Amino acid sequence: MCGIVAIVAPGCPGHAWEKELISARDKMHHRGPDDSGIYIGPGIGLAHRRLSIIDISGGHQPMANEDNSIWIVFNGEIYNHLDLRNELVAKGHVYKTDCDTETIVHLYEEEGINCVSRLDGMFAFVIWDEKKKLLYAVRDRLGIKPVYYYKSNEIFVLASEIKSLLGFTGVPREINYGRIEEYFTFKYLAGKETLFKNIYSLLPGHYLVYGNKNLIIQKYWDIEEIDRGNDTPKTMNSMIRDYNRLMHQSINRRLMSDVPLGTFNSGGLDSSLVTAITSDKIDANVNSFSIGFEEREYDESDYAQTVSEKYHTNHHLCMVNNKLFSDNLEKCIWLHDEPLNHANSVTIYLLSKLAKESVTVVLTGEGADEIFGGYPRYFILKYLQKYYKLPKLFRSSIKRLLRHSKNRKAQKIYSVIDMSLEKAIVYNSTYTNPDLVSSCLDKELTGSGFEQRFNILNQASCGNDLQKLFYYEIKTYLVSILNRTDKMSMGASVEARVPMLAHQNVEFCMKIPVTHKLYRNTTKYFLKEYARPYLPEEIIYRKKSGFGVPLADWFRDSKGMGRYIDLLKGDSLKNSDIFCGNSINTIVEQHLRKEMDHSELLWELVNFQLWKQIYFG
């Protein structure tokens, strides 16, 4: 795993920006502490930081083909590179290393940029074609690895992290005010825009081509375009057998490493399943890592210990308290480049630091909730479908009951009960009440927080509304989770691999009927049935915890997260062109007096204020 940087500046001599290129590269030292390199040619510069995983002694980058006409900087892993290598050697290509990066170079020579469809893995890479004077940048199908870019009339720059772009002359450091409302409503931005104006994220499953000051972006893969066909097995058992083959293939490939590896195991279904299958495939005891809290209602360490004992892992526990968490918050915001989306970003960073003491690679369970239907909000949509079919008299009675209920799920259903299913999908994915968000922001910044979400949902033409929900989640929430996992694990120089998200697995899972994923009142039903030979029932069927963090109480402790409350008071918000200070003061006081739990909104506000301090001074 690595950090990559590229700059194209036609007509500008390399020495003019060589120092900036090196500085941009070294801002990502955490992504690649083992090696670094640069290539500078006429109007082109490439830079690389390397975390050595495969062919530790070789694999220096930037890397070129035999005649130096093709150059590459690469971040990620290509799990089928040995199969591709054998094919390319048979065609006469000569290898200098044993690493997967060189396979991409030779495959590009054979097939051009369309070679990306042959790659199985997680990746972000740049190819410079000297003969064509074209730069290509590619991001993997689901967005496991990040790519950011900026374009002006003078330069085109891209990098694995935004902080590396900001040091180039001509790259502005401006807030993207038009997307602030979306951040506070959903905790993250969907689509290509970031909270930095004119700095963009290359979308998953896309590549870009830059040459002669022109930028073209092309899609090469989309779950929307998966052929669902008529070949899907009809029985649950036959589908489980097929998925078992794919899952074992995925984990086998992700065990490819020349350095020690382990697993993150929260004690939940997904990470426990990955730990179980991984342990069966490795002769030595696997290193597993989990988080614990002093607050028992948030602590899952007993479940993780149960899995560890069953599979004889070398288990490592990272106990997190308010002070440790808050001491690391600002570092994590810097690593993330933008305000943190989820509070467990910090715990993943702390867990990665612990893991680094023993391993360099970890396998995680990310992605299962999005492809199998693991969140309660999936059922809210299912309930709505049934509600709309009821007689009007029954609907009125149900609506009255929901309106007066104190149950959080009932309140969520009531908030979307009069919406179309499409609108309910988007509103049901909010984290903070949109009206509350609007009350905290300057009126000039409100009114567009949902626009991008509807644009994404409207691109889905697949099946019924629940299938559209899966599409929407994979295009939005999953990308934010993967971005979090990449930034936090790489912040500790650890490579995180996600076997649940092998593209073959995802394509197969999109063919599984929704009725096998959401069965009666059971989320993720298919995966739970699949897991029965591997895990005890107390792990499979326990209530979902979601890797939560006890923020509500922590914000009331001035020695921990409460230390940041002053960022939301008085002078800190005076003359703000973003916030309505009176509304925020009310929210803070309500939370501190325990009249309301505003911890989600306080998390977003504190993160945003710290992000402004870190990146804008």
FENVEN-V324455 format. One line per field, one symbol per residue. ss: DSSP state (2 for helix, 1 for strand, 0 for the rest). phi: phi as a letter, one per 40 degrees, with the letter a starting at -180 (. if undefined). burial: b if it has 9 or more other C-alpha atoms within 8 Angstrom, else e. Layout:
# FENVEN-V324455
ss=???
phi=???
burial=???
This chain:
# FENVEN-V324455
ss=01111111000002220222222222002220101111111001111111000000000000110000011111111100222222222200000000022222222222222222220011111111100001111110000000011110000111100222200000000010222222222200000010010001100001111110011111100022200000000002222222222222222222000000111100002222222222222000001111111002220022222222222001111111022222202222222200000002222222222222000011100002222200022222222222220002222222222222000222222222000022222220000002222222102220000022222222000000222222222220222222222222220000111022202222222000022220100100222222200000222200000000002222000000222222220222000000102222222222220000002222222222222222220
phi=.abbaabbbdgbcdccbccccccccccbdccaccaaabbbbcgbabaabbbcbbfdcbgcbcbbccbgcbbabbbhabcbccccddccccchcbcbbbccdcccdcccdcbgccddcccbibaaabbbccccfbbbbbbccbgcbcabaabbccabbaacbcdcccccdgccbbccccbcdcdccbgaccgccbcccgbbbccdgbbbbbafgbbbbbcbaaccbcccfbccdccdcccccccccccccccdccccabbcbabcbcgcdcccccccccccbbcccccbbabbbccccbcbcccccdccccbfcccbbbcbbdcccccbccccccccgbdccbccdccccccccccccbbbbbcbbdhccccbgbbdcccdccccdccccccdcccccccccccccccccccccccbccccccccdcccccbbddccccccbddcbbhbcbdcccccccccbcfcccccccdccccbcccccccdcccccccbfbcbbbccbdccccccccccddcccbbfbbcfddcccccdcbbcccccbcccbgfcbccdccccbccbcccccccbbfccbcgccbbcdcccdccccccccgcacbccccdcccccccdcccbbg
burial=bbbbbbbbbbeeebeebbebbbbbbebbbbbbbebbbbebebbbbbbbbbbbbbbeeebbbbbbbeeebbbbbbbbbbbbbeebbeebbeeeeeeeebbbbbbbbbbbeeeeeebeeebbbbbbbbbbbbeebbbbbbbbbbbbbbbbbbbeeebbbbbbbbbbbbbbeebeeeebeebbbbbbbbbbbbbebbbbbbbbbbbbbbbbbbbeeeeeeeeebbeeeeeeeeebeeebebbbeebbebbbebbbbbeebebbbbbbbbbbbbbbbbbbbbbeeeeebbbbbbbbbeeeebbbbebbbbbbeebebbbbbbebebbbbbebbbebbbbbbbbbbebbbbbbbbbbbbbbeebbbbbbbbbbbbbbbbbeebbbbbebbeeeeeeeeebeeebeebbeeeeeebbbbbebbeeebbbbbbebebebeeeebbbbbbeebbebbbebbbebbeebeeeeebbbbbbbbbbbbbbbbbbbbbbbbbbbbbbbbbbbbbbebbbbbbebeeebbbbeeebbbbbbebbbeebeeebbeeeeeeeeeebbebbbbeebbbbebebbbeeebeeeeebbbebbbebbebbbeeeeebbbbbbbbbbbbbbbebeee
